[in-house]
Amino acid sequence: MIANSHKATPIVDNSLNVQEKNLLHKVQQLTQQYFLIASLLMLGFLALPAQAATVSVSNYPLFLLSQAVTEGAPPAKQLLQAGEVGHHGSISPGDIKAIQDSTFVVWFGEPLENNLAANLNDAPNSIALFKFDAFNRHPLRDIKGKPIAGTLDPHIWLDPNNAKAITRALAVIHSHADPQYKELYHANAQKFAQRMDAAVANSSAKQKPLPYWAYHDAYQYMENSMNLQLIGSLSTDDHLAPKASQLRWLNEQRPAKKMCLVSPSAPAKGLLAKLQPVQETVQAEDMSNSKDFVSGWQTMAQQIRQCIS
């Protein structure tokens, strides 16, 4: 990653707790990255024709975040469809042309979207969010909930603070693509942050951590804001059936008589029978059932809480 020569002025406020100071530091890091993005994008913008430039975004959750920023202005182009978060799905010749014609293409990066890597890794107009050290990150976990060293859980958008940081980055990128809406983009990003904070406040739990099972460990970034505790997962992939030994282990580790299973798709009834008593809730990690990011996130949080309760 290219280092930025601009230095943000440190802000010291003794009223902030450690968590708030860490968050402030992350925001300052992201601001430094903005200076770099702005410098690079302005160089390209000088050669643009008079009409507004085109911004494309990779997958559905990123499109929802972009929609929050561009509300009241032309939207970005979405490359992957809902349900094709990056693990699955392919791009069409039309998508490839859209990538080539776009001034900026924003994606998460190869760890999530390997189906886009061949077209975007070396594309001069691509911006991979994973390359910016400005987001909360967690490693992948094995089926027993243990962190796997040297890995990245790519579902970073489910962390409310990450979602706010992504919208701030998108506001900068969209502003360089279409400067006439600059004030609108930044105002929308601020409004998004306020709505996101309210959704978290309505979904947070004050009591002891709420235990749950996951079919596929994709909800880690929601755990801190909701006070959730993963006990274990059924499988490393939602398309792979769990082993009998893992089902036995989950039943042996059961911290509550009736457990909640969070799954991206409806589990087979025969599988649920082996985990009884269990309550399941279907939650797509790419938020493909949602039309708005904040309300979609809050609905996910409420349904998971209800399932556990």
C-alpha positions as CSV (number, residue, x, y, z in Angstrom):
1,M,0.0,0.0,0.0
2,I,1.3,3.4,-1.0
3,A,2.1,5.6,2.0
4,N,0.5,9.0,2.3
5,S,2.6,12.0,3.0
6,H,-0.2,13.9,4.6
7,K,-0.4,13.7,8.3
8,A,-3.6,14.2,10.3
9,T,-3.3,16.4,13.3
10,P,-3.7,14.2,16.4
11,I,-6.8,14.9,18.4
12,V,-6.6,14.5,22.1
13,D,-9.7,14.4,24.2
14,N,-9.5,13.0,27.7
15,S,-13.3,12.5,27.8
16,L,-13.0,9.7,25.2
17,N,-12.7,6.1,26.4
18,V,-10.3,3.7,24.8
19,Q,-12.8,2.4,22.3
20,E,-13.8,5.9,21.2
21,K,-10.1,6.9,20.9
22,N,-9.4,3.8,18.8
23,L,-12.4,4.6,16.5
24,L,-11.2,8.2,16.2
25,H,-7.8,7.0,15.2
26,K,-9.3,4.8,12.5
27,V,-11.3,7.7,11.2
28,Q,-8.1,9.8,11.0
29,Q,-6.4,6.9,9.2
30,L,-9.2,6.8,6.7
31,T,-9.0,10.6,6.3
32,Q,-5.3,10.2,5.4
33,Q,-6.3,7.7,2.7
34,Y,-8.7,10.2,1.3
35,F,-5.9,12.6,0.6
36,L,-4.2,9.9,-1.5
37,I,-7.4,9.0,-3.3
38,A,-8.2,12.6,-4.0
39,S,-4.7,13.2,-5.5
40,L,-4.9,10.1,-7.7
41,L,-8.5,10.7,-8.8
42,M,-8.0,14.4,-9.6
43,L,-5.2,13.4,-12.0
44,G,-7.6,11.2,-13.8
45,F,-10.5,13.6,-13.5
46,L,-8.6,16.3,-15.5
47,A,-8.9,14.2,-18.6
48,L,-12.6,13.5,-18.2
49,P,-15.2,14.8,-20.6
50,A,-17.7,17.4,-19.3
51,Q,-20.5,14.9,-18.4
52,A,-20.5,13.1,-15.0
53,A,-18.1,10.2,-14.7
54,T,-19.3,6.7,-14.0
55,V,-18.8,4.9,-10.7
56,S,-19.3,1.1,-10.6
57,V,-19.5,-0.9,-7.4
58,S,-18.9,-4.7,-7.1
59,N,-21.6,-6.4,-5.0
60,Y,-24.9,-5.9,-3.4
61,P,-24.0,-4.7,0.1
62,L,-21.5,-2.2,-1.4
63,F,-24.3,-1.1,-3.8
64,L,-26.7,-0.6,-0.8
65,L,-24.0,1.6,0.9
66,S,-23.5,3.5,-2.3
67,Q,-27.2,4.1,-2.7
68,A,-27.3,5.7,0.8
69,V,-24.6,8.1,-0.4
70,T,-26.1,8.9,-3.9
71,E,-29.7,9.3,-2.7
72,G,-31.0,12.2,-4.8
73,A,-28.4,11.8,-7.4
74,P,-27.6,9.2,-10.2
75,P,-26.7,5.8,-8.6
76,A,-23.6,3.7,-9.2
77,K,-23.7,0.7,-11.5
78,Q,-23.8,-2.7,-9.7
79,L,-21.7,-5.4,-11.2
80,L,-22.7,-8.5,-9.2
81,Q,-26.3,-9.3,-8.5
82,A,-27.8,-9.9,-5.0
83,G,-26.7,-13.3,-3.8
84,E,-23.4,-13.1,-5.7
85,V,-21.5,-11.5,-2.9
86,G,-18.2,-12.6,-4.4
87,H,-17.9,-16.3,-3.6
88,H,-20.2,-17.2,-6.4
89,G,-21.5,-15.7,-9.7
90,S,-19.7,-14.5,-12.7
91,I,-19.6,-11.2,-14.7
92,S,-20.9,-10.8,-18.2
93,P,-19.2,-9.2,-21.2
94,G,-21.4,-6.2,-20.5
95,D,-20.0,-6.0,-17.0
96,I,-16.5,-6.2,-18.3
97,K,-17.2,-3.3,-20.6
98,A,-18.8,-1.4,-17.7
99,I,-15.5,-1.9,-15.8
100,Q,-13.5,-0.6,-18.7
101,D,-15.8,2.4,-19.2
102,S,-16.1,3.4,-15.6
103,T,-14.0,6.1,-14.2
104,F,-13.8,4.4,-10.8
105,V,-14.7,0.8,-9.9
106,V,-15.0,0.2,-6.1
107,W,-14.8,-3.3,-4.8
108,F,-13.7,-5.0,-1.6
109,G,-10.9,-7.1,-3.0
110,E,-9.7,-10.5,-4.0
111,P,-10.1,-12.2,-0.6
112,L,-13.9,-11.8,-1.1
113,E,-14.4,-11.2,-4.8
114,N,-12.1,-13.6,-6.5
115,N,-14.5,-13.7,-9.4
116,L,-13.6,-10.1,-10.1
117,A,-9.9,-10.3,-9.5
118,A,-8.9,-11.1,-13.1
119,N,-10.5,-7.9,-14.2
120,L,-9.8,-5.6,-11.3
121,N,-6.5,-6.5,-9.7
122,D,-4.5,-4.5,-12.2
123,A,-7.2,-2.1,-13.5
124,P,-6.0,1.5,-13.1
125,N,-9.5,2.7,-12.2
126,S,-10.2,0.1,-9.4
127,I,-10.2,1.0,-5.7
128,A,-10.0,-2.1,-3.4
129,L,-11.3,-1.3,0.1
130,F,-9.3,-4.1,1.7
131,K,-6.1,-2.3,0.8
132,F,-7.0,0.6,3.1
133,D,-6.0,0.2,6.8
134,A,-9.1,1.9,8.0
135,F,-11.6,-0.8,9.0
136,N,-12.2,-3.1,11.9
137,R,-11.0,-6.6,10.8
138,H,-11.3,-10.1,12.2
139,P,-9.7,-13.3,11.2
140,L,-11.7,-16.3,9.9
141,R,-12.7,-18.8,12.6
142,D,-12.8,-22.6,12.4
143,I,-16.0,-24.5,13.0
144,K,-15.3,-24.5,16.7
145,G,-15.0,-20.7,16.8
146,K,-11.3,-20.5,17.1
147,P,-9.5,-17.7,15.1
148,I,-7.3,-18.8,12.2
149,A,-4.1,-16.9,12.1
150,G,-3.2,-15.0,9.0
151,T,-6.7,-14.9,7.6
152,L,-9.4,-12.2,7.0
153,D,-13.1,-12.6,7.5
154,P,-14.2,-10.5,4.5
155,H,-17.7,-9.6,5.7
156,I,-16.6,-6.2,7.0
157,W,-19.7,-4.3,6.0
158,L,-21.7,-5.9,8.8
159,D,-19.7,-4.0,11.3
160,P,-21.7,-0.7,11.8
161,N,-18.5,1.4,12.2
162,N,-17.1,-0.2,9.0
163,A,-20.3,0.6,7.2
164,K,-20.0,4.3,8.2
165,A,-16.4,4.4,7.1
166,I,-17.2,2.9,3.8
167,T,-20.0,5.5,3.1
168,R,-17.5,8.2,3.9
169,A,-15.0,6.8,1.4
170,L,-17.8,6.4,-1.2
171,A,-18.8,10.1,-0.6
172,V,-15.3,11.1,-1.6
173,I,-15.1,8.9,-4.6
174,H,-18.5,9.9,-5.9
175,S,-17.6,13.6,-5.3
176,H,-14.7,13.3,-7.6
177,A,-16.8,11.5,-10.2
178,D,-19.6,14.0,-10.1
179,P,-18.6,17.2,-8.2
180,Q,-21.9,18.9,-8.6
181,Y,-23.4,16.6,-6.0
182,K,-20.4,16.8,-3.6
183,E,-22.4,18.5,-0.7
184,L,-25.2,16.0,-1.2
185,Y,-22.9,13.0,-1.0
186,H,-21.3,14.1,2.2
187,A,-24.6,15.2,3.8
188,N,-26.0,11.7,2.9
189,A,-23.0,10.0,4.5
190,Q,-23.6,12.0,7.7
191,K,-27.3,11.1,7.7
192,F,-26.3,7.4,7.1
193,A,-24.0,7.5,10.2
194,Q,-26.8,8.9,12.4
195,R,-29.3,6.3,11.2
196,M,-26.7,3.5,11.7
197,D,-26.0,4.7,15.2
198,A,-29.7,4.7,16.0
199,A,-30.1,1.2,14.6
200,V,-27.3,-0.1,16.8
201,A,-28.7,1.6,19.9
202,N,-32.0,-0.1,19.2
203,S,-30.4,-3.5,18.7
204,S,-27.7,-3.6,21.4
205,A,-28.0,-5.9,24.4
206,K,-26.9,-4.9,27.9
207,Q,-27.1,-8.4,29.4
208,K,-24.6,-11.2,29.2
209,P,-23.5,-12.3,25.8
210,L,-26.2,-14.2,23.8
211,P,-24.9,-17.5,22.5
212,Y,-25.8,-18.7,19.0
213,W,-24.8,-21.2,16.3
214,A,-24.1,-20.4,12.7
215,Y,-24.3,-22.7,9.7
216,H,-21.5,-20.7,8.1
217,D,-19.6,-18.2,10.2
218,A,-20.6,-15.0,8.4
219,Y,-22.0,-12.8,11.2
220,Q,-18.8,-12.1,13.2
221,Y,-18.9,-8.4,12.5
222,M,-22.3,-8.0,14.1
223,E,-21.3,-9.6,17.4
224,N,-19.7,-6.6,19.2
225,S,-22.6,-4.3,18.6
226,M,-25.2,-6.9,19.5
227,N,-23.3,-8.7,22.3
228,L,-23.5,-12.0,20.6
229,Q,-21.3,-15.1,21.2
230,L,-20.6,-17.7,18.6
231,I,-20.5,-21.2,20.1
232,G,-19.6,-22.9,16.8
233,S,-20.5,-23.4,13.1
234,L,-21.9,-26.3,11.3
235,S,-19.6,-26.0,8.3
236,T,-16.9,-23.9,6.7
237,D,-19.2,-23.2,3.8
238,D,-23.0,-22.9,3.5
239,H,-22.9,-25.2,0.5
240,L,-21.2,-28.0,2.4
241,A,-23.1,-30.4,4.7
242,P,-21.8,-30.6,8.3
243,K,-20.0,-33.7,9.5
244,A,-21.7,-35.9,12.1
245,S,-18.7,-35.3,14.5
246,Q,-19.4,-31.5,14.4
247,L,-23.1,-32.0,15.1
248,R,-22.2,-34.1,18.1
249,W,-19.6,-31.5,19.3
250,L,-22.2,-28.7,19.0
251,N,-24.7,-30.7,21.1
252,E,-22.1,-31.4,23.7
253,Q,-21.1,-27.7,23.9
254,R,-24.7,-26.5,24.0
255,P,-24.8,-23.5,26.5
256,A,-28.6,-23.3,26.4
257,K,-31.3,-25.9,26.2
258,K,-32.8,-24.3,23.0
259,M,-30.2,-22.9,20.7
260,C,-30.5,-20.4,17.8
261,L,-29.0,-21.3,14.4
262,V,-28.3,-18.4,12.1
263,S,-28.1,-19.6,8.5
264,P,-27.8,-17.8,5.0
265,S,-30.5,-20.2,3.7
266,A,-33.1,-22.5,5.1
267,P,-31.5,-25.6,6.7
268,A,-32.8,-29.1,5.8
269,K,-35.4,-30.4,8.3
270,G,-33.4,-33.6,8.7
271,L,-30.4,-31.5,9.8
272,L,-32.5,-29.5,12.3
273,A,-33.8,-32.7,13.8
274,K,-30.3,-33.6,14.8
275,L,-29.9,-30.3,16.7
276,Q,-33.2,-30.1,18.5
277,P,-34.3,-28.2,20.4
278,V,-33.2,-25.5,18.0
279,Q,-34.8,-22.3,16.5
280,E,-33.4,-21.2,13.1
281,T,-33.4,-17.8,11.4
282,V,-32.4,-17.2,7.8
283,Q,-30.1,-14.2,7.3
284,A,-28.3,-13.6,4.0
285,E,-24.9,-12.1,4.9
286,D,-25.0,-10.0,1.6
287,M,-28.3,-8.4,2.7
288,S,-29.9,-9.5,-0.5
289,N,-33.3,-9.4,1.1
290,S,-32.9,-5.7,1.9
291,K,-33.6,-2.6,-0.1
292,D,-31.9,-0.2,2.4
293,F,-28.7,-0.9,4.3
294,V,-29.7,0.5,7.7
295,S,-33.2,-1.0,7.9
296,G,-31.9,-4.3,6.5
297,W,-29.1,-4.4,9.1
298,Q,-31.6,-3.6,11.9
299,T,-34.0,-6.3,10.7
300,M,-31.2,-8.8,10.7
301,A,-30.3,-7.8,14.2
302,Q,-33.8,-7.9,15.6
303,Q,-34.6,-11.3,14.0
304,I,-31.3,-12.8,15.4
305,R,-32.1,-11.4,18.9
306,Q,-35.6,-12.8,18.7
307,C,-34.3,-16.2,17.6
308,I,-31.9,-16.4,20.5
309,S,-34.5,-15.1,23.0
